[in-house]
Amino acid sequence: MQRISNDNNKLEIVLNTSADSSNSVRALKAKFKNWKGATPPHVPHLKLENSWSENLNDIIIQTQLDNRFNERIVSFQVHLKQLKLDSTVNLDILAGKTEGYSDADIAALCKKTDSSIISQKYFNEKITSIGKKKDYTIAIEEIKRTSFSDHLSWILPLAIMIIIWIFFMRRMGGGGGSQIFNIGKSKATLFDKDTMVNTTFNDVAGLEEAKVEIKEIVDFLKNPKKYTDLGAKIPKGALLVGPPGTGKTLIAKAVAGEAKVPFFSLSGSDFVEMFVGVGASRVRDLFKQAKEKSPCIIFIDEIDAIGRARGRSAAQGSNDERENTLNQLLTEMDGFGTNSGVIILAATNRADILDRALLRAGRFDRQIFVDLPDLNERRAIFQVHLKPLKIDTTVDLDFLAKQTPGFSGADIANICNEAALIAARHDKKFVERQDFLDAVDRIIGGLEKKNKIVSKGEKKVIAFHEAGHATVSWMLEHAAPLVKVTIVPRGRSLGAAWYLPDERQITTTDQFYDEICATLGGRAAEEVVFGKISTGALSDLERITKQAYAMVMYYGLNDKIGNISYYDTSGQEFMMQKPYSDKTAEIIDEEVKKLIDSAYEKTKQLLRDNRDKLDQLAAKLIEKEVIFKEDLEIIFGKRLFDKDIEKEKEESDKLAQEKMIADQKTEPIESLNNSEEKKVENN
């Protein structure tokens, strides 16, 4: 428990408290706290300056020893010879209590006038009355044995800081050992002969016009001499523009698979980083790698992340990292040699917000518009995505293509997958036609809410609302023909009507007007039948409001506004000010309201004239919940304005084939004429 050592006139006592019980430790502390030097005998008067701590591990107590202890014993022996002492007198104790006393002090202490026997108590009282000549203070040093838990207070924060630093370095440098030195390196993924892409143009259904232009670029990389011998210069860049899901990235993958040259692929956001200058550095590194592997292709997906038009209202002296990256990209694209063999492909669905300098000749020479697929292209896309599925004989490609107007390639792929999931959910061995119809409903309208409670009164209102849409669209020439009407709740809607719109490239005033009337058919039916309206027409009103404003403001289809368009091609939507006055804005609002009110009155009158058919259709909807075109033909008869889509398709295919044959015949004739003209000029 304790160790006492006496070296160099010092007393050192080491207490190991952790090896004892708490009671023993307290007893030991109490003993040393009241220690007055009795044990060992040569310890002087001691006073504990520090308070004892209950959680000490090792305690070292040190005090300076009295080096004149023995001299005082001799002095006491001399002066006490003439006195009578009892057995309690202890010279060691006297010498210990008289630390600092001189020989004269001891002589005065031992001087006594009477001849009585002297006890130890006598000397103690006299020493107390004289007072101490010198006190010693014990110095207490606390020594805690170190353990791993004692070091956690500084190791843990340091470790967390190191982990965070490593995380950011990996994220900015793309992995590797020296991350801080790779922060400015390009993050592009390289596809070369060791990691080639397997996608080809055969995997890209439809998009024939886009593939023709892209194939020309691929052919240049494969056979550059064919073009350079004729003095041709390949475009330095091609920009793929189109709505989301139309196949822009898929075309780029096909280019990577067909070209058989190194292909660098990255996103526009890969240039953006938290540190200033990193984006521009990565652009430089990307083009440096591309030059080393020429001929090659660089594909930048979602280029609008860095290619957005530079603002004119930037703060004075501000440093925009995105603009710095764009400036470096513009410099690198325009700095290539004419025949360097490096071609840049980029994809975006927001070409309207790109910087004009990025779109000029010499950078992105070609803009390839990838539009939503038409009827024939949808049929081809379905054919590709149906290959891995086990389909029933009832599935008709033409029927599926007609049921999906306005769908992108990604939407069609989703429909095929959703149909397979629905078939598997019902334990079917093959995917049937109804599964595809359910998949279309699921994607357009959302999940069917079978457990949603709708009262009889609300159900009747919903039925007349949807019947109003169906009746008006059936009666108007330019309204889209109806495919299906349902009052089954899906997603946020309580009912829906599916149409098959004409795939037209331009829209006339009459077509716009009839579409607005058909959209207002639901609210008009509520007012005609019930004499009051509800909130169920929110989406209808939102749609016709946008259409009406587009007619008046953008397309010049209003007599009062005239042939003026306020369409903002920059995509900024007139952020600070509008290009027309407040008076013109009032006229626009008045004309839009007049247009919608006129269409609403026409719609109500049409429903009043066909009220009996409207009631029959609503009753059928309440009974069956879902009705199709055949059910409407029973009530209304054959639609007078239905067009023979198959006949139109045959005519369009015939015209396309004739045009192709004509182009093939015209090309050699033109080249022959050109050569003859050159001969005449030479002669």
Helices and strands as residue ranges (DSSP letters): E 2-7, E 10-16, G 17-19, H 22-33, E 46-48, E 58-64, H 69-79, H 91-97, H 103-110, H 120-130, E 136-143, H 148-173, G 179-181, E 189-191, G 201-203, H 208-222, H 224-228, E 237-241, H 248-259, E 263-267, G 268-271, H 278-292, E 296-301, H 304-307, H 321-334, E 342-348, G 351-353, H 356-359, E 366-369, H 375-385, H 397-402, H 409-425, H 433-445, H 456-475, E 482-486, E 496-499, H 509-530, G 535-537, H 538-549, I 550-554, H 582-609, H 611-624, E 626-628, H 629-636, H 645-682
